[in-house]
Amino acid sequence: MPHAKIVGSGSCLPSRVVTNDDLARELAARNIETSDEWIVERTGIRQRYIAGPETTTSDMAAQAARQALQDAGLSATDIDLIIVATTTPDLTFPSTACLVQDKLGIPGCAAFDIQAVCSGFVYALSTADAFIQAGRARNALVIGAEVFSRLLDWNDRRTCVLFGDGAGAVVVTASDEPGVLAARLNADGSYKDILCANGHVQDGQLSGDPFVRMDGQAVFKLAVNSLAQSALDVCEDAGVRLEDIDWMVPHQANVRIINFLGRKLGLDSDKVVITVDRHANTSAASVPLALDVARRDGRIKSGDLVLMQGVGGGFTWGSVLARM
């Protein structure tokens, strides 16, 4: 049975950088008070990237995919599976994956989206692993991409300071060498109301609340507990110890959650990849963006054991343990 191995990564960020000071000035015009100090203390976020009105999720996804293909030394025509994790698709349908496929010029292969919000990339990577193990794909593009800023209520300070836009991608290929060692995916729909955007299109009109709403305390507690147990479960499945992990690449939602999780698992802070300070929460894009940053700056190397985790609305969570 082949292993699914990550052999390349790439990313794409919008050109517009919005610092906390920039955001504070914009919100002040709406009579909403915030500051760089307030945001950093509570979230660890210092800036985020915001897409312009002309930029689509598929644009960023395709650019991240091109970088990942170049990093992997493959061409687009080598790809036989495209999975895009996104909460902000370009269209109701066709899928964003089909739009990416068209932009890359590789018609014919399977292409579909996965919607698990901030857990989306972990879900997508686990799905690609299953395809490759089953012999139904050899070279897959797994992409997390979001223009999450378009779901934000800019009058709600609890949420609008937290998110940003971007895309990250990996190339996963069939290999005789160990790659994805184990994966755990979970969800509990009874927590659907603690993080949600309840708007939908009905009869050609927007119905419900289209903006992100969040119970921050409930999300914090559930995120830490569920991810800690998920880490233990996936390590048990793979037959490795937590202390054997070289790097943890968690969902980049809030530095407090990341630090609390690291302490709960007993992982040294220098083993945890953190990019939330520069990217903010980019939902399904956050894990592949952080992974790409750490691969390109030389921290994550070939042979390293990497734990990737996502947690988000649904409520969904999951972990993938992979040998790079």
C-alpha positions in Angstrom: 0.0 0.0 0.0 1.5 3.4 -1.0 2.1 6.2 1.5 0.8 9.7 1.0 3.8 12.0 1.3 4.0 15.8 1.2 6.6 16.8 -1.3 5.9 20.5 -2.0 4.2 23.5 -0.5 3.2 27.0 -1.5 1.2 30.0 -0.4 -0.4 33.2 -1.6 -1.3 36.3 0.4 -3.1 39.4 -0.8 -1.0 42.5 -1.4 -2.8 44.6 1.2 -1.4 44.4 4.7 -3.6 45.8 7.5 -1.8 46.3 10.8 -3.6 46.6 14.1 -3.0 50.3 14.0 -4.5 50.5 10.5 -7.5 48.5 11.7 -8.0 50.7 14.8 -8.1 53.8 12.7 -10.7 52.2 10.4 -12.8 51.1 13.2 -12.6 54.4 15.0 -14.5 55.9 12.0 -17.3 53.5 13.0 -17.1 54.6 16.7 -15.6 51.2 17.6 -12.6 51.4 20.0 -9.7 49.0 19.7 -5.9 49.2 19.7 -2.8 47.3 18.8 -2.2 46.6 22.5 -5.7 45.3 23.0 -5.6 43.0 20.0 -2.1 41.6 20.7 -2.8 41.0 24.3 -5.9 38.9 23.6 -5.0 37.2 20.3 -1.3 37.6 19.5 -2.3 39.1 16.1 -0.3 42.1 14.8 -1.4 42.3 11.2 -3.5 40.5 8.6 -3.8 40.4 4.8 -7.0 41.6 3.2 -8.0 40.7 -0.3 -9.2 43.4 -2.7 -12.6 43.1 -4.3 -11.1 41.7 -7.5 -9.4 38.8 -5.8 -11.2 35.5 -5.5 -10.6 32.4 -3.5 -9.7 30.4 -6.6 -7.2 33.1 -7.7 -5.2 32.7 -4.5 -5.7 28.9 -4.4 -4.3 28.6 -7.9 -1.3 30.8 -7.1 -0.5 28.8 -4.0 -0.9 25.6 -6.1 1.6 26.8 -8.7 4.2 27.5 -5.9 3.6 24.0 -4.4 4.0 22.4 -7.8 7.3 24.2 -8.4 8.5 23.3 -5.0 7.7 19.6 -5.7 9.3 19.6 -9.1 6.1 18.6 -10.8 4.0 20.0 -13.5 0.2 20.7 -13.4 -0.4 17.8 -15.8 1.0 15.4 -13.2 -1.9 16.1 -10.9 -4.8 13.6 -10.8 -6.7 15.0 -7.8 -7.5 18.5 -6.5 -9.1 19.1 -3.2 -9.9 22.7 -2.0 -10.8 23.4 1.6 -12.8 26.6 1.8 -15.6 28.3 3.5 -15.6 31.2 1.0 -16.1 29.6 -2.4 -16.2 31.9 -5.5 -19.6 30.5 -6.4 -22.4 28.4 -5.1 -21.3 26.0 -7.8 -19.2 24.9 -9.7 -16.7 24.1 -6.9 -13.7 26.3 -6.3 -11.6 23.2 -7.0 -13.0 23.0 -10.6 -12.2 26.7 -11.0 -8.6 26.1 -9.8 -8.4 23.1 -12.2 -9.4 25.4 -15.1 -6.8 28.1 -14.1 -4.1 25.4 -13.9 -5.1 24.0 -17.3 -5.5 20.4 -16.2 -9.0 19.2 -17.1 -10.0 15.6 -16.5 -8.9 14.8 -12.9 -11.2 14.6 -9.9 -11.7 18.0 -8.3 -14.0 18.9 -5.4 -14.3 21.2 -2.3 -14.4 20.3 1.4 -16.2 22.5 3.9 -15.1 22.0 7.5 -14.3 25.7 8.1 -11.0 26.0 10.0 -10.5 22.2 10.1 -10.9 22.1 6.3 -7.2 21.6 5.4 -6.8 18.7 7.8 -10.0 17.1 6.5 -8.8 17.6 2.9 -5.3 16.2 3.6 -6.8 13.1 5.3 -9.1 12.6 2.3 -6.1 12.8 -0.2 -4.3 10.3 2.0 -7.2 7.9 1.6 -7.4 8.3 -2.2 -3.6 7.7 -2.5 -3.7 4.7 -0.1 -6.6 3.2 -2.2 -4.6 3.6 -5.4 -7.1 6.1 -6.8 -4.7 9.0 -7.1 -0.9 9.4 -7.3 -0.3 13.2 -7.2 -2.8 15.4 -5.3 -3.1 19.1 -4.8 -4.5 19.9 -1.3 -5.4 23.5 -0.9 -6.8 25.7 1.9 -8.0 29.1 0.6 -10.2 31.8 2.1 -11.3 35.4 1.6 -12.7 35.3 5.1 -12.8 39.1 5.4 -16.0 39.0 3.3 -17.8 37.2 6.1 -16.9 39.7 8.8 -19.2 42.3 10.5 -16.9 45.2 10.7 -19.0 46.6 13.5 -18.4 43.5 15.7 -15.0 44.0 17.5 -15.2 40.4 18.9 -14.7 38.9 15.4 -13.5 41.5 12.9 -10.0 41.8 14.4 -9.4 38.1 14.3 -9.4 37.1 10.6 -7.5 37.5 7.4 -7.3 36.2 3.8 -4.9 33.8 2.1 -4.2 30.4 0.6 -1.8 27.6 1.3 -1.2 24.4 -0.8 0.7 21.2 -0.6 1.4 18.5 -3.2 0.9 15.0 -1.9 2.3 12.1 -3.8 2.3 8.3 -3.6 5.5 7.1 -2.1 7.2 4.0 -0.8 8.6 6.1 2.1 6.5 6.9 5.2 4.3 10.0 4.8 1.0 10.5 6.5 1.2 8.1 9.4 -2.2 8.7 11.0 -5.2 11.0 10.9 -8.2 11.6 13.2 -11.2 13.6 12.1 -14.1 14.6 14.5 -17.2 16.7 14.6 -20.0 17.5 17.0 -22.9 19.4 15.5 -24.5 20.0 18.8 -22.0 22.9 19.2 -23.2 24.5 15.9 -24.1 27.8 17.5 -20.8 28.7 19.2 -19.1 29.6 15.8 -21.2 30.1 12.8 -22.4 32.2 9.9 -26.1 31.5 9.5 -26.9 33.3 6.3 -28.0 31.5 3.1 -29.5 32.2 -0.3 -33.2 31.5 -0.6 -35.4 32.4 -3.6 -32.6 34.6 -4.9 -32.3 36.6 -1.7 -30.0 36.5 1.3 -31.8 35.0 4.3 -30.5 35.0 7.8 -27.3 36.5 9.3 -24.4 36.3 6.8 -21.7 37.3 9.3 -19.4 35.2 11.5 -20.6 35.0 15.1 -18.6 33.5 17.9 -18.8 32.6 21.5 -15.1 33.1 22.2 -15.0 31.5 25.7 -16.9 28.4 24.5 -14.7 28.0 21.4 -11.5 28.4 23.5 -12.5 25.7 25.9 -13.7 23.2 23.3 -10.7 23.9 21.0 -8.1 23.2 23.7 -9.7 20.1 25.0 -10.6 18.6 21.7 -7.2 19.2 20.1 -5.3 17.9 23.1 -7.3 14.6 22.9 -6.9 14.5 19.1 -3.2 14.8 19.4 -3.0 11.9 21.9 -5.3 9.8 19.7 -3.4 10.3 16.5 0.0 9.6 18.2 -1.5 6.4 19.6 -2.7 5.4 16.1 0.7 6.0 14.7 2.5 4.3 17.5 4.6 7.3 18.4 5.1 9.4 21.6 4.2 13.0 21.8 7.8 13.8 22.7 8.8 12.3 19.3 7.1 15.1 17.4 9.5 17.5 15.9 6.9 20.2 15.0 3.3 21.0 15.8 1.6 23.2 13.2 -1.7 24.1 14.8 -4.6 26.1 13.5 -3.6 29.7 13.8 -6.7 31.2 15.6 -5.3 32.7 18.7 -1.9 32.6 20.3 -3.5 31.9 23.7 -5.1 28.7 22.4 -1.9 27.6 20.8 0.2 28.3 23.9 -2.3 26.7 26.2 -2.5 23.6 24.0 1.3 23.3 23.8 1.5 23.4 27.6 -1.3 20.9 28.0 0.6 18.5 25.7 3.9 19.2 27.3 5.5 20.3 24.0 8.3 22.8 24.1 7.3 26.2 22.7 10.2 26.1 20.2 8.5 23.1 18.6 5.3 25.0 17.8 5.0 26.9 14.5 3.2 30.2 15.0 2.2 32.6 12.2 -1.0 34.0 13.7 0.9 37.2 14.5 1.4 38.0 10.7 -1.5 36.2 9.1 -4.3 36.3 11.7 -6.9 33.5 11.4 -7.2 32.5 7.8 -9.5 29.6 8.5 -8.8 26.6 6.2 -5.7 28.4 4.9 -4.0 28.8 8.2 -2.3 25.3 8.6 -0.9 25.1 5.1 0.3 28.7 5.2 2.1 28.0 8.5 3.5 24.8 7.1 4.8 26.5 4.0 6.5 29.3 6.1 8.3 26.8 8.3 9.4 24.6 5.4 10.7 27.6 3.5 12.6 29.1 6.4 14.3 25.8 7.1 12.7 24.8 10.3 10.7 21.9 9.0 13.1 19.5 7.2 12.8 16.2 5.3 12.3 13.4 7.8 10.7 15.6 10.5 7.6 14.3 12.3 4.9 17.0 12.0 1.6 17.2 13.8 -1.0 19.4 11.9 -4.2 20.3 13.7 -7.4 22.1 12.8 -10.4 23.2 14.8 -13.4 25.3 13.7 -17.1 25.8 13.2 -19.3 22.8 13.0 -17.9 22.1 15.5 -15.1 20.3 13.8 -11.6 19.2 14.7 -8.9 16.9 13.6 -5.2 16.0 13.4 -2.8 14.6 10.8 0.6 13.2 11.8 3.0 13.1 8.9 6.7 12.3 8.2 8.0 15.0 5.9 
